[in-house]
Amino acid sequence: MAKHDTVSAKRVLASLEKDARLAQRGFMAYHIGLKDSAYTLLERAVVARDPVLWVMTGVPYFDAIRREARFQSVLKRIGLGTGG
């Protein structure tokens, strides 16, 4: 898939609708511009105690989302929020 092939990425994301990997799906949605969907999935990941959420918070690939106030709120809910 090409780096900016959002049509294919959206198709893949839709095919994963019933997939239990909430944090991964949330980050994927974020990176293709579906921010509201991303935060819905990330909030569900918090409730489900998805361990991947904790791991992904330190990966440089996700630097952009970590600067957002909404993501800082998610981090605070899991005890990791320290500000942007």
PyMOL commands that set and color helices and strands:
alter all, ss='L'
color gray80, all
select helices_A, chain A and resi 6-15+22-31+35-47+51-56+60-66+69-77
alter helices_A, ss='H'
color red, helices_A
deselect
rebuild
show_as cartoon
